[in-house]
Amino acid sequence: MCPHTPPCPDASGLDREAARTIICHPEQGWSLLCNGIVVFEDTGELLPDGEPIAPHRPTDLISQPVLAARRQESPDESSHSSSAPAA
């Protein structure tokens, strides 16, 4: 049971990483949250029931749509004019 006010998110919630850190070992690369989750410096997690969560960096979520958009662009660069617009 969480002693904090407001209580920390449950380990099964989507906001589980918002729980307060109760033990921190940066030299070993991990921290224990109030809800029992072990968070690793590579953003991976270990839930209280032993289920691992793969690393999930915010930059991974941002770069995937950008890469998909680049793949959809036409490979023909000749349609883009490189000359300056007339003034």
C-alpha positions in Angstrom: 0.0 0.0 0.0 1.3 3.4 -1.0 1.9 5.9 1.8 2.0 8.9 -0.5 -0.6 11.5 -1.0 -1.9 11.4 -3.7 -1.2 7.6 -4.0 1.3 6.4 -6.6 -0.1 4.8 -9.8 -0.7 1.1 -9.7 1.9 -1.2 -11.4 -0.7 -2.2 -13.9 -1.7 1.3 -14.9 -0.5 3.1 -18.0 1.0 5.9 -15.8 2.9 3.4 -13.7 6.3 5.1 -14.3 5.0 8.2 -12.4 5.3 6.4 -9.1 7.8 7.8 -6.6 11.3 6.4 -6.5 12.0 4.7 -3.1 15.4 3.2 -3.8 17.8 4.5 -6.4 21.1 2.8 -7.5 22.4 4.9 -10.5 25.8 3.2 -10.2 24.0 -0.1 -11.1 21.5 1.5 -13.5 18.2 0.8 -11.7 15.6 2.3 -9.4 12.7 0.8 -7.4 9.4 2.7 -7.6 6.8 2.8 -4.8 4.5 0.5 -6.8 7.1 -2.3 -7.0 8.4 -1.7 -10.5 12.2 -1.8 -11.1 13.1 0.8 -13.8 16.4 0.5 -15.6 18.4 3.3 -17.1 17.8 2.1 -20.6 14.0 2.7 -19.9 13.3 -1.1 -19.6 11.2 -2.2 -16.6 10.5 -5.2 -14.5 7.0 -5.4 -13.1 6.3 -6.8 -9.6 5.0 -10.1 -11.2 8.3 -10.6 -13.0 7.1 -9.5 -16.4 9.8 -7.6 -18.3 8.9 -4.4 -20.3 11.3 -3.7 -23.2 13.1 -0.3 -23.3 10.8 2.4 -24.8 12.6 5.6 -25.4 10.4 8.6 -26.3 12.6 9.3 -29.3 11.7 5.9 -30.7 8.1 7.0 -30.8 8.9 10.3 -32.5 11.3 8.9 -35.2 9.1 6.1 -36.4 6.4 8.4 -38.0 9.2 10.5 -39.5 10.8 7.5 -41.1 7.5 6.3 -42.4 6.8 9.7 -44.0 10.2 9.7 -45.6 9.5 6.2 -47.2 6.2 7.5 -48.7 7.9 10.4 -50.4 8.7 10.0 -54.1 12.3 9.0 -54.8 12.2 11.3 -57.8 14.0 14.5 -56.7 13.7 16.1 -60.1 10.2 17.4 -59.4 11.6 19.7 -56.7 13.0 22.9 -58.1 16.4 23.9 -56.7 16.3 27.5 -58.1 15.2 30.4 -56.1 11.6 31.7 -56.6 11.3 34.8 -58.8 10.9 38.0 -56.8 
